[in-house]
Amino acid sequence: MTGNLHASRSCIFDADVDELREHYANTLKPVRVSPIDRSSTISVEDTHFSVGEFDIWSGLCQSGMEINFSEPPDAYALYVPITGAMEMDGGGHQLTSAPGTLLAADLSKANLLRLHSERSHIGIAFSRQSVTRQLSELLCSPVIHDIELFAEYDARSGAGAKLAAMAQLLWDSLISEPAGTISARSTEFFFRTIMVALLENVPHRYSALLERPVSPAMPRQMKRAIDYMMANIATAVSVDEIARDAGVSVRALQAAFKQFKNTTPLNYLRQLRLEGARKNLLLGRQDGVSISDIARQWGFTHVGRFSILYRETFGEMPTETRRFTRG
C-alpha cells in the first residue's frame, strides 16, 4: 500500500525567521522563532515526514535558536539526540536532551524549546488520540486522566537504547526511499511499535498499572456475569440483576471485578458498550446510520453523555472516528 504519506523536505541555511516559521507551520504548528544570540542569523537543515497520526523529522541547528509554539501541537514527542543539547520548558518541568539522553514530553504543554548550536536529533510525534487509544488497549480500561509524560531517559543501554535504535531504523528506512515507494501501512505499524515501547518503558502516570502482573483465570461466576452483560448489552440493567444471574452477592461480584478487571461491574459494562459502538464506527458499515442511532444500539440513551464518555475513553469524538474511517 502506498499513498497517504506526505513527505516534506527542506534545507535552510542562514534563513530569516519568516522562512523557518513557515516550515514549522507546514509540518507541526505555528511557532515563534528567534536566535539565542540576538545578533546572529538562524541556520537550520530539516527534513520531515508525516503519515496518519504520526510525524518524524531530523535536522541540524547549526546556530542556536529558541522556539515558542503559538499553537502547541496536541501530541507527545520523543527526541533522540545525535549531537548538541536541547532544553524544554513546560508543564512545570525543565528537561534537557543531549547525546545519551532521550527526551519524551507532552508537546501541548511545552512553553519553550531551546536548541543550542550544532544540535541535531531525530524527533517523533504521536498524536494525543493515538496515544490515548493505544494506552487504553494496553490497560484494557479507559484512560481518563492526563498521561503526564515528561521524562529524560537513558539512551545508552536497555530499553532506551532499543528505542533509539528503532527511531534510527525508521528514519533510515524513510530517508533512503523515494516518497512514492514508501508503504504507508507498514510505516504506520512501525510508528505504533515505537509508541508501545515508549509507553511500556518511559515513566508516566500509568506506568505502574502497565506493570501489573497478569491476573489468574477468572472465576466461573464472573464469566457468567460478563455473558449476562453481553446478552443485555443495550438494556438498562442493575448490578443486582447481574449478580443475581451470576449466582453471587453484589459484594462478591464487585470484589471479583475489582480483582480481575480493576473496575466495577457497571463500569465494565459501560466499557463493553463503548467498545461495541467504536467497532461499528470503525468498520464503516453503517454509514447510513446516525451516531445517535449507534449510541442507542449500545445502550446509551443520551447522545451528549455518550460523546463525552467516548472522548474520555478513546481520546477523540465519535464524529472524528467516523471521519477518519471514511478518509
N, C-alpha and C positions, 0 to 999 in steps of 0.2 A: 504494500500500500504506500503510495506516495501522495504528496499534496498535504494541505492543512499545515504546512511548515513554512513559516516566514523567517527568512534569514536576512539580516541587515548587516552590512559591513562598512566600516569607515576607518580611515587612518587620518588622524588630525594632528598636525604639528603647528606649534606656535599659534594655536587657534584663538580667535577672540571669544569672549564669553557667550555671545549670541549663538555661534556655531555649536558650542558644547551644550547649551541649553536646548537647542532644537534636537540634538541627538538623543539626550535623555528623555525629552518629551515624547519622542517617537518610539523609544524602546521600553521605558518604565513609566515615569511620571514627570510632570513639570518640576523643575528644580531651580534653585538659585545657586550660581557657581561663582566662586571668587578665588583668586590665588592666595596662598598663605602669605607669601611675600607680596605686598600690595604693589610693588613696583615692577613685578615680573609678569610675563605672559604665561598662559597655560598651554602646556604641550602634552597631548594625550593621544594614544592609539587605543582603539576599542573595536572589538568585533562582537556581535550579539546575535543569538539565535532564540527563536520563540516557537514553542509547539504547545497547542492547547492551553493548559493552565500552568505551564512551566516556562522558565527562561534560563538561559545560561549565557555568560559573556566572559570575555577575558581581554585584558588590555594592560597597558603600561602608562602610568602617570609619571612622565619624566620630570615635571615640575610639581611642586606641592600645590594642593587645592583643597578648598572646603566646599561641601555640598549640603545645602538645606533643601528638603523636599517641600515644595509649595502644596502638593497633594500627596501625602505619604502613600506608597503602594500598600494595598491590603494583602500583604504576602509575608511569608517567612523566608529568610535568606540564609544561605550557607556560603561563607567566604573561605576559600582555600588559598592561602598566601604563597607566592613564589619568591618575590623579593620585596624589601622595604616594609614599612609599617603603615597601618591604618587604625584610626580610632573612631569609635562610635559612641555617641551620647544619646540616651533615650530611655524612657520607661524607668527613670531613676537609676539607670545603670551606666557605667563608663567602661567600655570594653576595648581591648587592644588586640589587633591581629598582626602578627609578624611571622616570619618563617618558623614552622614548627608548632604553630597555634592556630587551630580553626576558630572561626567566629560564627556563631549561629544566633539569629536575633529576629524579633518581630519588627519588620520594616515600618509598619504602620505607626510605631511609637518612636521611630528614630528622629531625633531632632537635628543631628549633625553627623556627617561623615567627614573625617579629616584625613586625606591621603598625603603622605609625605613623599618627597622626591624619590624617584626610581621605585615607586610602588607598583607591583604587578600581582595579579591574582586571578583565580577563576571564581566567579560568583554564580550561584544558582538560586533562583527564586521559585518558591512553591506558593500558589495562591492559597489564601486562608481557607477557602471552600475545600480544596483538595486535601489539605492537612487535616481539617476537621473530620471529613468523611473517612480518611484513612485511619485516624486515631480511633474513631468510633468503631470501625471494623476490628481493629486490634484489641480493643477493650470489650467488645460485644456489649456495649452500653453507650448511651449518648454522651457527648462531650458538651457540657453546659456551662463550663467556666473558661476563662481565658487560659490559654496553654502556658503563658508566662515563660516563653523561650528566649532567654538571654544568657549566653554561655560562651566562655572560652574553653577550648577542648584540645588536649594534646594530640597533635597530628603525627607524632614520631613513632608511635607503636600502637598495637592493639586495634580497637575499633576506629580510632581517629585516623590511623594510617590507612585502614581499609576504605574509609570514607574519602580520604584524599585521593587514593588510587582510583576509586570508582569515578570521582569527578573528573580526574585527568583522562581516564579512558573514554568517558562520554564526550569530553571536549575534543579529544584526538579524533574520535570517530566522526564528529560533525565537521571539524575544520578540514579534514582530509578528503571529504566528498563534495561534489557539486550539489547545490541545494536541491535540484530537481531529482536527484537519485537517492535522497535520504528517506528512509521509511519512517513515516510519522508515527505509526503504531508502535513499532519496536522501540523507537526513541522515547515515546511516552512511557512505556513499560520500564525503560532504563531509569527515567526520572523517578518513577514510583518506587523502584528498588532503593534508590538513594534516599528517598523520603522516609521509607520504612526504617532503613538503617539509622537515619538521623533520629527518628522518634524513639527507637529502641536503645540508643546509646548516649545521646546528648541529654543532660539533665533538663527537665521541665516539670510543670506542675503534676503531670500524670505519670511520671516515671515509676513511682512506687507501685501504682496499680498495674503497670505493664509487667512488673517483676513478680506478680503474684504467682504462686505455684498453681499448676493445673488442678482443678477440683476433681475428686474421685467421681465415680459413676453416680448419677442422680438416683434417689430412691424411687420406687415404683409409684408411690402416691404423687410425687411431684410430676412425673411423666403424665399421669392421668390428669393432673391439673392443667398441664400445658395442652393436652389433647382437647380438654373441655374448652379452653380458651380458643383454640383453633376452630372448633366446631361452632362457636358462638362469637366469631370474630367481629361481626358487625352489630351485635346485640349488646345492650346495656346490661352488664352482669355485675354482681357484687362479690366481694371477697368471701362472704358467707356462702354464696351459691357455688363458687369454685371449690371451697373447702369441703362442702357437703358432697359434691360429686366425686372428689378425690378420696373421700372417706377419712378425713383428718380434721382436727380442730383448726380454727382460724389461726391460733397462736402457733401451732406446729407448722402450718403452711407458710406463715410469714417467716418463721425461723429457717425453714428449708430454702426459701427463695433468697434469704439473706446470705446463707452459707454458700449456695451453689451458683447464684446469679448476681449476688451483691446488689440486690434491689428488692422492691416489694412486689407482690403478685400483680397488683393493678398497674404499676409502672412497667412491669414486664409485658403485660397485655397491651399497654399503650405503645410500647416499642414494636411489638409484633404488627400492630396496625399501621404504624408509621412506615415500617419497612415494606409492608404489603402495598401501601399507597405509592411508595417510591418505586417499587418494582413495576407497577403499572405505568408510571410516568416514564421510566427509563426504557421500557420495552417499546414505547411509542406505538402501541397497538390500539390505543383508544383516543386517537386524535379528534374524533367527533364527540367525545365525552368531556364535559367541563371538569375543571379541577374540583369544583364543589360536589359534582356527582361522584367522582373518585373518592373524595373525603367521606361522603356518606356510605359508599360501598364498604368502607373500612371502619365504620362506627363512629365517625366524627360528625356530630350534628351542627357544630358551629364552625363555619369555614375560617373565620378570622382566627379563632383559637387554634385550629388545625395548622394554619400557616405559621403561626408563632412557634408552635411545638416543632414543626418540620424544620424551621430555620435553626432552632436551638440544637436539634439533633444532627442535621446534615450540613449546616453552615451555609445554606442557600434557601431561597424561597421556592415553592413548588413551580412557580412560573419560570424560574431560572432553569430548573431541571428539565422542564418540558422544552424550553427554548434551546438548551444545549443538545438535547436528544434529537430534536428536529434538525439542528445545524449539522 
